[in-house]
Amino acid sequence: MAAVAALTMSACGKGGTSGGGGHTGFVTGDNGIDTAPVGQRATAPDLSGKTIDGKTADVADYKGKVIVVNVWGSWCGPCREEAKYFSKVSKEYQDKGVQFVGINTRDTSTTPAVAFEKDNGITYPSLYDPTGKLMLRFKKGTLNPQLIPSTLIIDRHGKIAARALQPLDDTALLKMLKPVLAEK
């Protein structure tokens, strides 16, 4: 209950350094992007449920692809800044073995979330997570629930390869994505 209350009361952030500590295998970069070496990556948790458009999605269905998970909220200014870049890159890489999935958090209804995606040309699925329960499934230190937006790259084997706890432009997003996509 306390964790849900903390999620509800926290505001979106423009970045951070630690993501909560712990032994996650991430190597902090000087550009706000943390990476985990292949042999030290944690398995991504189950990310499934209802989407903002009332359908269902399960990230496990995309195993074998590189998955970009973006945690966002329609109320979050930095999320609005980065949305156009996520829309652009998701379309450019949809036929290259990459699947984007959003996690919409802290929106009290899906109406503003659906409008946000329509306004920004986002066509990939977004799981609806108003209380942050999906975020809490990650190993301690992987995500900091107070830092929205956050982005994770999950490799083809379902392991968390990279993260950014700040808004990204297309250059930074591709800097995270391309090395993981190049892995065999």
C-alpha positions as CSV (number, residue, x, y, z in Angstrom):
1,M,0.0,0.0,0.0
2,A,2.8,2.4,0.9
3,A,4.5,1.7,-2.5
4,V,1.3,2.5,-4.4
5,A,0.9,5.7,-2.3
6,A,4.5,6.7,-3.1
7,L,3.8,6.2,-6.8
8,T,0.7,8.2,-6.7
9,M,2.2,11.1,-4.9
10,S,5.5,11.3,-6.9
11,A,5.9,13.6,-9.9
12,C,7.5,12.9,-13.2
13,G,11.3,13.4,-13.3
14,K,13.8,14.6,-15.9
15,G,16.4,12.0,-14.8
16,G,18.3,10.5,-12.0
17,T,21.3,8.6,-11.2
18,S,20.8,5.4,-9.3
19,G,17.4,3.9,-10.0
20,G,17.3,2.7,-6.4
21,G,20.6,0.9,-6.0
22,G,21.0,-2.8,-5.6
23,H,23.1,-5.3,-7.6
24,T,21.5,-5.0,-11.1
25,G,24.6,-5.4,-13.3
26,F,24.1,-2.0,-14.9
27,V,27.1,0.0,-15.8
28,T,26.4,3.7,-15.5
29,G,27.2,5.7,-18.5
30,D,28.0,9.5,-18.6
31,N,25.1,10.1,-20.9
32,G,22.3,8.9,-18.6
33,I,22.1,5.5,-20.3
34,D,23.0,2.5,-18.2
35,T,23.9,-0.9,-19.8
36,A,24.3,-4.4,-18.5
37,P,26.8,-6.8,-20.0
38,V,25.4,-9.8,-21.7
39,G,26.2,-12.3,-18.9
40,Q,25.0,-10.0,-16.1
41,R,21.5,-9.1,-17.3
42,A,18.4,-9.7,-15.2
43,T,15.4,-11.4,-16.7
44,A,12.5,-9.0,-17.4
45,P,9.4,-9.6,-15.3
46,D,6.0,-10.6,-16.6
47,L,4.6,-7.5,-18.4
48,S,1.1,-8.3,-19.5
49,G,-2.4,-6.9,-19.0
50,K,-4.9,-4.6,-20.4
51,T,-3.8,-1.9,-22.8
52,I,-5.1,1.7,-22.9
53,D,-7.4,0.8,-25.8
54,G,-9.0,-2.1,-23.9
55,K,-7.1,-4.9,-25.6
56,T,-4.6,-7.2,-23.9
57,A,-0.8,-7.4,-24.5
58,D,1.9,-9.6,-23.2
59,V,5.6,-8.7,-23.7
60,A,6.5,-12.4,-23.7
61,D,4.7,-12.7,-27.1
62,Y,7.6,-10.6,-28.5
63,K,10.4,-12.9,-27.3
64,G,13.0,-13.1,-30.0
65,K,12.7,-9.4,-30.8
66,V,14.5,-6.5,-29.1
67,I,11.8,-4.8,-27.0
68,V,11.8,-1.1,-26.1
69,V,9.7,-0.5,-23.0
70,N,8.8,3.1,-22.3
71,V,7.1,4.1,-19.1
72,W,5.1,7.3,-19.5
73,G,2.1,9.3,-18.4
74,S,0.0,11.8,-20.4
75,W,0.4,14.2,-17.5
76,C,4.2,14.2,-17.8
77,G,5.9,17.1,-19.6
78,P,9.1,15.2,-20.4
79,C,7.0,12.3,-21.8
80,R,5.4,14.8,-24.2
81,E,8.9,15.9,-25.2
82,E,10.1,12.4,-26.1
83,A,6.9,11.0,-27.6
84,K,7.6,12.2,-31.2
85,Y,11.0,10.4,-31.1
86,F,9.5,7.2,-29.9
87,S,6.8,7.3,-32.5
88,K,9.4,8.0,-35.3
89,V,11.9,5.3,-34.2
90,S,9.2,2.7,-33.6
91,K,8.0,3.1,-37.1
92,E,11.6,3.0,-38.6
93,Y,12.5,-0.2,-36.7
94,Q,9.2,-2.2,-36.7
95,D,10.4,-4.4,-39.6
96,K,13.9,-4.8,-38.1
97,G,13.1,-7.1,-35.2
98,V,12.2,-4.4,-32.7
99,Q,8.9,-4.1,-30.8
100,F,8.0,-1.0,-28.8
101,V,5.7,-1.3,-25.8
102,G,4.5,1.5,-23.5
103,I,3.5,1.3,-19.9
104,N,1.1,4.1,-19.1
105,T,1.2,5.0,-15.5
106,R,-0.7,7.2,-13.1
107,D,-3.3,8.3,-15.5
108,T,-6.6,7.9,-13.6
109,S,-8.5,7.0,-16.8
110,T,-7.5,5.8,-20.3
111,T,-9.1,8.8,-22.0
112,P,-6.0,11.2,-21.7
113,A,-3.6,8.3,-22.5
114,V,-5.5,7.4,-25.7
115,A,-5.5,11.1,-26.7
116,F,-1.8,11.4,-26.0
117,E,-1.0,8.5,-28.2
118,K,-3.2,9.7,-31.0
119,D,-1.7,13.2,-30.8
120,N,1.8,11.9,-31.0
121,G,1.3,9.2,-33.6
122,I,2.1,6.3,-31.3
123,T,0.8,3.1,-32.8
124,Y,2.5,0.4,-30.6
125,P,0.6,-1.0,-27.6
126,S,0.7,0.6,-24.1
127,L,-0.2,-1.4,-21.0
128,Y,-2.5,0.5,-18.6
129,D,-0.8,0.6,-15.2
130,P,-2.5,3.5,-13.2
131,T,-1.1,2.4,-9.9
132,G,2.4,1.4,-11.0
133,K,2.1,-2.3,-10.2
134,L,3.9,-3.3,-13.4
135,M,6.9,-1.1,-12.5
136,L,7.1,-2.7,-9.1
137,R,7.6,-6.1,-10.7
138,F,11.1,-5.1,-11.8
139,K,14.1,-6.2,-9.6
140,K,14.9,-3.5,-7.1
141,G,17.2,-1.0,-8.6
142,T,16.2,-1.6,-12.2
143,L,13.5,1.2,-12.3
144,N,12.9,4.1,-9.9
145,P,9.1,4.5,-9.7
146,Q,9.5,8.3,-9.2
147,L,11.3,8.8,-12.5
148,I,8.9,9.1,-15.4
149,P,9.7,8.8,-18.2
150,S,11.9,5.7,-18.1
151,T,13.0,3.4,-20.9
152,L,14.3,-0.1,-20.9
153,I,15.7,-2.2,-23.7
154,I,15.0,-6.0,-23.4
155,D,17.2,-8.2,-25.5
156,R,16.1,-11.1,-27.7
157,H,16.4,-13.5,-24.8
158,G,14.1,-11.5,-22.4
159,K,16.9,-9.9,-20.4
160,I,17.2,-6.2,-19.5
161,A,20.1,-4.8,-21.5
162,A,19.9,-1.1,-21.1
163,R,17.9,1.6,-19.3
164,A,17.5,5.4,-19.2
165,L,15.8,7.1,-16.3
166,Q,15.2,10.3,-18.2
167,P,13.6,11.6,-21.4
168,L,15.3,10.6,-24.6
169,D,15.5,12.1,-28.1
170,D,15.9,9.9,-31.1
171,T,19.7,10.1,-31.0
172,A,19.9,8.8,-27.4
173,L,17.2,6.2,-28.0
174,L,19.1,4.8,-31.0
175,K,22.3,4.9,-28.9
176,M,20.5,2.5,-26.5
177,L,18.8,0.4,-29.1
178,K,21.4,-0.2,-31.8
179,P,24.0,-2.1,-29.7
180,V,21.4,-4.5,-28.5
181,L,19.9,-4.9,-31.9
182,A,23.4,-5.8,-33.2
183,E,23.8,-8.7,-30.8
184,K,23.5,-12.1,-32.2
